[in-house]
Amino acid sequence: MLTIPNLLTFIRFLGIPLFIYVALSLKADGWAIVILMIGGATDYFDGKLARLLNQASRLGELADPTIDRLYIGATLIVLYLREAIPFWLIATLVLRDLVMLIVAAVLAAKKLPPLTVTYLGKAATFNLLYALPLFLLALSDSWVGTIAFICSWAFALWGMVLYIGTAIGYLRTAYRSIKARQVAIREGA
């Protein structure tokens, strides 16, 4: 449980309330972006180190995507409150996550293993994690803000396509897993 990757995951978790405070109370966008960048870097390195050091754990497998969702959720709320993103973007991402939460609950109820995060799923998350600080930077009334606005939407739209695409893939995997269990039960009866 006490491993370097899990420590990085915990540090990433602590960045969530810090980001909210810095972005909303202080409106220190530069520092808020740095916190998001550190969060993105620790998200990358905790998985890499877990594999490299052979320190993969069930805690890490569960905590990593959960903290990703919390980071994204907190950032979306902050960006919405700062009027940096439209509500439909948030609704799309939240709806996808709710569907995946229901799928996870169904799998657990049927005593099937949880879905494994795919590389495309990670790519979707990374695109969104790149887009979110850029949306914050796009609030700047300068040429940097204009470039950040363009890049943020490019990453966000690509991330959303991957996010929804991977959800469809996860749904297919869950469906096949449930069907295989049903067939095994019928054949065993």
N, C-alpha and C positions, 0 to 999 in steps of 0.2 A: 504494500500500500504506500509506503513512504519511499517513493522513487523520484528521480530527477524529472521525468515526464509529468508525473502527478503534481509535483511542486510547481512546475511551469503552468499546468492547468489551473492550479489554485491561485497563482499570481494573476492569471488572466481573469479569473472570477473576481478578484478584488478590484480589478480595473473598471468593472461595470459601475459600481456606485461612484467611484472617483470620476469617471467620465461624465456621468449625469450631473454631478456637482459642478465640475469645471465648465461644462457646456451650457448649463442652464443658469446657475447662480452667478458664476464669474464671467460667463460669455467670453472665455479665453479660448477662442477657436484654435489657435496654434497649439496650445497645450492639449486640448481635447483631441486634436488630430494625432498628436504624438502618442496619447494614450491608446487610441484606436490602432495606430501602427504597431505599438508594442503588443497589443492584444492579437493582432494578425500574425505577428512574428512568433509569438509563443504558441499560437494555434498550429503553425507550421512545424516548429521545432519540437513540440511535445510528441507529436506522432513520429517524426523522424528519429528522435532520440529513443523513443520506446522500441522501435524496430532495431535500431543500431545497437543499443545496449541490452537487447533482449529483456526489456522491462515492460512489455505490454501487460496490461492488467484489465480485468473486467471493470474496475472503477474508472480507469481511463477511457475505456470504450464507451461507457455510459455518460461520464461527465463531459467528455469532449464535445459531442454534438449538443448536449444540453446547454453547456455554456455558450456554444456558438449561437444557439437560438436566443438565449438570454441577451447576449451582446447585440445581436441583430435587433431584437425586440426593443431593448433600451435605446439603441441608436435611432431606430425608426420613430419612436415616441419623441425623442429629443428633436430630431429633424422636423417632425410634423409641428411640434410646438414652436420651433424657430421658423416655421413656414418655408422650409427648404425642399419639401417633397409633398406631393399630393396624397390624399387619403387613399385613392384607388391602388396605389403602389403598396401601401401598408396592407390593405384588405386582401390583395392577391397573395402576398407572402404569408399572412396570418392564416388565410383559408387553406393554403397548401399545408402548413404546419399542423393545423387542426385535423385535416384528413390523415396525415401521417401519424398523428397521435392516436386517432381512432384505430388505424391499422395496427399500430403497436399494441393497443389494448386488446384487440381481437386475437392477435397472435398469442399474447400472454394468456388470455382466457382459454385458448385451445392448447396451451402448454407447448407452444412452438417457439423456437429460438427467435430472438429479435432480428430484424433486418440488419445486415452489415452495410455500413456506409461505403459507398463506391467512390472511385476516384473522380467520376463525373459529379457526384454529390459534393465532394470536397471542392472541386473546381467551381461549382455553383456558389458555394459558400464563400470561397476566396473572391470571386467576382463581386459578390455583394459586399464583402468586407473592404474591397478596394473602392467600390462606388460610394459607400457611406461617408468616409472622411472627405471624399471629393465633393459631395453634396454640401458638406459643411464649409469647405473652402470656397465653393461657388457662391456663398453669401457675400464674399468680398467684392466690393464694387471697383474692380480693376481688371486688367487684361488677364491676370492670373485667375480671377474668379470666372471669367468667360471661358477660358480653356478648361478649368475645373468643371464647369457646368456641362460642357460637351463630353468630357471624359467620364464624368459621373453617370450621365445617362447611357453612354456606350457600355460601361461596365454593368450598370443596373439592368439594362434590357437583356444583355447577354446572360447575366446571372439569373434573371428571371426565366429565360428560356431553358437554361440548364436545370434550374430549380424545379420547374414544372415537368420537364422531360424526365428528370431522375425520379420524381414522384410517380410518374406513370410506370417507370421501370420497377420501382419498389412495389407498386400495387400489383404488377404482374408477378413479381417474385412471391409476394405474400399469397396471391391467389393460387399459384402453383404449389406452394408449400401446404396450404389448406387442403387443396384437392388431393395431393399426394397422401396426406394424413388420412383423409376420408377413404381413399382407395385401400390404404393399408389396413384400416379398421374393418372395412367390408371383407377384404380377403382373409383377414385373421379371424373373422367371426364364423 
